[in-house]
Amino acid sequence: MTIIIGSEFGYCVLAAIGIALQCSFTGHAVMNARKKFKVDYPDNGSGRYAAKLTEEDWLKFNNIKRVNDNYTEQISIVLSMLLMSGLYMPRAAAAFGVSYMVGRYIYGRGYIAGGAKARTPGAILMGLSSLSMMGIAAYSAVMTTILA
């Protein structure tokens, strides 16, 4: 079987670029939080510098850090599912990539403003988007290889 990458795959590439940029921005937020709260490297929020913070500032710093950590933990899975599903259904995959970014934004804003419980709406949207891309990739792969 030959996969032909059409021009609509460009939508997936644009969504992937958006996701990569958004992940970079969360890294910049951590860098700014390091300066604000004076948590120098290599402290990741539980070391000597963080120990000097008030409990409130420690929580604020770690919420910002956790948003970035969670993004970097998931980005390889999300990008691979976006691009694999985009080989078969590029418009749907790109739409789920964009909805993932929206979910990621809601997740980050919620987590930073209200803590772990406030991330739930964004987490749900991210999870549904990610699972949808996984489903498209799996279904399409099965239909084009195993059942073909």
C-alpha positions in Angstrom: 0.0 0.0 0.0 1.2 3.5 -0.8 0.3 6.5 1.3 0.0 9.7 -0.6 0.5 12.8 1.4 -1.9 15.4 0.0 -1.8 19.1 0.4 -4.3 18.9 3.3 -1.6 17.3 5.4 -0.2 20.8 5.8 -3.0 21.5 8.3 -1.5 18.8 10.5 1.9 20.3 10.1 0.5 23.7 11.1 -1.2 22.1 14.2 2.0 20.4 15.1 3.9 23.7 14.9 1.3 25.3 17.1 1.6 22.6 19.7 5.4 22.8 19.7 5.2 26.6 20.1 2.7 26.4 22.9 4.9 23.9 24.7 7.8 26.3 24.3 5.7 29.1 25.8 5.1 27.0 28.9 8.9 26.6 29.2 9.2 30.4 29.1 6.6 30.7 31.8 8.8 28.5 34.0 11.8 30.6 33.2 10.0 33.7 34.3 8.7 32.0 37.4 12.3 31.0 38.3 13.3 34.7 38.1 10.2 35.9 40.0 10.6 33.4 42.9 14.4 33.1 42.7 14.4 29.4 42.1 17.7 28.9 40.3 18.9 25.8 38.4 19.2 22.9 39.0 16.3 23.3 41.6 13.1 21.9 40.1 10.8 23.1 42.8 11.8 20.8 45.7 15.4 21.8 46.3 17.4 24.3 48.4 16.1 27.4 46.6 12.5 26.3 46.7 12.8 25.5 50.4 13.3 29.2 51.0 9.9 30.1 49.5 6.7 30.7 51.5 4.2 27.8 51.1 2.1 30.0 48.8 5.0 31.0 46.5 6.2 27.4 46.5 2.8 26.2 45.4 2.6 29.0 42.7 6.0 28.1 41.3 5.3 24.4 41.3 1.9 24.8 39.6 3.6 26.7 36.8 6.4 24.1 36.6 3.9 21.2 36.6 2.0 22.7 33.6 5.3 22.6 31.6 6.3 19.2 32.9 3.0 17.7 31.9 3.3 19.2 28.4 6.8 17.8 27.9 5.6 14.4 29.2 2.8 14.2 26.6 4.1 16.1 23.6 5.8 13.2 21.8 2.6 11.1 22.1 0.4 13.9 20.9 2.6 14.9 18.0 3.0 11.3 16.8 -0.7 10.7 17.0 -1.5 13.9 15.2 0.9 13.2 12.3 0.0 9.5 12.0 -3.8 10.2 12.0 -3.1 13.0 9.6 -1.8 10.6 7.0 -5.3 9.2 6.8 -7.7 12.0 7.8 -5.7 15.2 7.8 -8.6 17.7 8.4 -10.0 15.7 11.3 -6.5 15.2 12.8 -5.7 18.9 12.5 -9.0 19.8 14.1 -8.2 17.5 17.0 -4.7 19.0 17.2 -6.2 22.5 17.5 -8.7 21.2 20.1 -5.8 19.7 22.0 -4.1 23.1 22.1 -7.3 24.8 23.3 -7.6 22.1 26.0 -3.9 22.6 26.9 -4.5 26.3 27.3 -7.6 25.8 29.5 -5.6 23.2 31.5 -2.6 25.5 32.0 -4.7 28.6 33.0 -6.7 26.5 35.4 -3.8 24.8 37.0 -1.9 28.1 37.5 -4.9 30.0 38.8 -6.6 27.4 40.9 -4.3 24.4 41.4 -4.6 20.8 40.3 -8.4 20.5 40.6 -8.9 23.5 38.3 -7.1 21.8 35.5 -9.9 19.2 34.9 -11.9 20.9 32.1 -8.8 21.3 30.0 -7.6 17.8 30.9 -10.8 16.4 29.6 -10.6 18.2 26.3 -7.0 17.3 25.9 -7.7 13.7 26.6 -10.6 13.4 24.2 -8.6 15.1 21.5 -5.6 12.8 22.0 -7.8 9.7 22.1 -9.6 10.8 19.0 -6.3 11.1 17.1 -5.2 7.7 18.5 -8.5 6.3 17.3 -8.2 7.7 13.8 -4.6 6.4 13.5 -5.5 2.9 14.8 -8.7 2.6 12.8 -7.1 3.7 9.6 -4.1 1.5 10.0 -6.3 -1.5 10.6 -8.6 -0.8 7.7 -5.7 -0.2 5.3 -3.4 -3.0 6.3 -5.0 -5.9 8.2 -8.5 -5.7 6.7 -7.4 -4.6 3.2 
